[in-house]
Amino acid sequence: MASFSVVKRSNNFLRKHRKRPFSPYKTKWHQTFHQDEALRTLKQAANSPKPPNSDEPYLLSALITSFRAYCCHPTPNAYYFVLKTLARTSQFHHIAPVLDRLERVEKFETPEYVFVDLIKVYGLIGRIQDAISLFRRIPMFRCVPSTLSLNSLLFLLCRNGEGLRIVPEIILNSQTMGIRLEDSTFRILIDALCKINKVGHAMEIFNYMITEGYGLNPRICSLILASLCEQKETSGDVVLSFLEEMRQKGFCPVVVDYSNVIKFFVTRGMSSDALVLLNKMKADGFKPDIVCYTMVLNGVIADGDYKMADELFDELLLFGLVPDIYTYNVYIHGLCKQGNSEAGIQMISHMEELGCKPNVITYNILLESLCKIGELDEARKLRSKMQLKGLAENLRTFRIMINGLFQNGDVIEACVLLEEMLGSRFPPQISTFGEILSWLCKRDMVGKALELLTLMVGKNFFPGPKAWEILLLSSEIELTSLKSLETTLEDIVGI
């Protein structure tokens, strides 16, 4: 209690004998209040109609006037609001005067986010040089630049080849500005190089990162690996050596990485390597997904290893994976390649029981297989079943059936289907039409050929030169048919 009395007496003494008491207008809260009120006035001015003379930077004048009225200095947020408003209203020509005043007049440390957002704005309107100039001026605004502003500029420059040529100079300038490169910066550069197929340069930068002690970035490893797999000239040895080298340095591939490499092997006909990698994936403790199994399954079927295909299909089921429509289509294609179309048709029932509805690709695979072995009745039944289920036929469906009917001698039905095709939105294949015309002309069915020709022209589909040659050079065309042909030609010329 004694000490409290001493403090109380001392406060009373100061209040009585202080020559200049505290002014209620110079406290921190009052200054903040004035700045908030000035900013509110500035926002009201921004929302009011523009003055008639739009060439003057009226927002800058409003900023100065608002804060001068409250006897306080503009804040960084006030300048940020002005710059954002100018960018949002496309008054880009007024940004330069605001920046000049911010640099020459104000004394506060400007936050870096002001320049990061403005660099992005310059990128959206294609003013790359303005963005570069602003980045170099950042220290003049009493701001210490970091990778935030550098990355925003690099992201802008790396979008095209012209900007990429300036990147080395920007990197050198950033070193003199005291900016230390981070993983995010290297990732932007590597991503840009991979997109323009400069994977070799990307790997050089990646090796530089490891040498300089930046550490192994798994995202960058995955990015380079995926880019290597997309390069047509990349060999399998290069992909495997890179993967193994990264594994030795501590990189742990995930399912996506394995999937990219498996796809690389399958597309290049290296199904055995894809199968080895699938087994390696399981040995590393990863459970392959249905995409990996489908790709390897497609590869072994393309190589004719149907026994392995059956083993893989059984294995994925044992692993609890649910085959999707792509997996079933690949497996049915393998059954059809073995001449076992009946098993493929039975597979449709199993698919439907498991809730996987077959699509038009599924039916096209089976239809093509049936037509090749001459099972036209089964093909007709399957097509009818497809129509009853409401599946829309595509261009390949028509071509498979027309070619199958034509190759098996049922040209009349092929003509009927061709007319049906002309009535749909799918144009017939010119070579198929020429073959049908040739068959009709050789069997004295020129009238039917002309009917098809007229129907095609009426649908704005013009046959190729071979079809005209067949009609003109047919030695057995009768005079009446020639007159009909002449009339048809005159109609076409008049179109």
Secondary structure as GFF3:
##gff-version 3
##sequence-region A 1 495
A	DSSP	alpha_helix	2	17	.	.	.	ID=ss1
A	DSSP	alpha_helix	28	47	.	.	.	ID=ss2
A	DSSP	alpha_helix	58	69	.	.	.	ID=ss3
A	DSSP	alpha_helix	76	88	.	.	.	ID=ss4
A	DSSP	three_ten_helix	92	94	.	.	.	ID=ss5
A	DSSP	alpha_helix	95	104	.	.	.	ID=ss6
A	DSSP	alpha_helix	112	124	.	.	.	ID=ss7
A	DSSP	alpha_helix	128	137	.	.	.	ID=ss8
A	DSSP	three_ten_helix	138	141	.	.	.	ID=ss9
A	DSSP	alpha_helix	147	157	.	.	.	ID=ss10
A	DSSP	alpha_helix	161	164	.	.	.	ID=ss11
A	DSSP	alpha_helix	167	176	.	.	.	ID=ss12
A	DSSP	alpha_helix	183	195	.	.	.	ID=ss13
A	DSSP	alpha_helix	199	211	.	.	.	ID=ss14
A	DSSP	alpha_helix	218	230	.	.	.	ID=ss15
A	DSSP	alpha_helix	236	248	.	.	.	ID=ss16
A	DSSP	alpha_helix	255	267	.	.	.	ID=ss17
A	DSSP	alpha_helix	271	283	.	.	.	ID=ss18
A	DSSP	alpha_helix	290	302	.	.	.	ID=ss19
A	DSSP	alpha_helix	306	318	.	.	.	ID=ss20
A	DSSP	alpha_helix	325	337	.	.	.	ID=ss21
A	DSSP	alpha_helix	341	353	.	.	.	ID=ss22
A	DSSP	alpha_helix	360	372	.	.	.	ID=ss23
A	DSSP	alpha_helix	376	388	.	.	.	ID=ss24
A	DSSP	alpha_helix	395	407	.	.	.	ID=ss25
A	DSSP	alpha_helix	411	423	.	.	.	ID=ss26
A	DSSP	alpha_helix	430	442	.	.	.	ID=ss27
A	DSSP	alpha_helix	446	458	.	.	.	ID=ss28
A	DSSP	alpha_helix	465	473	.	.	.	ID=ss29
A	DSSP	alpha_helix	479	494	.	.	.	ID=ss30
###
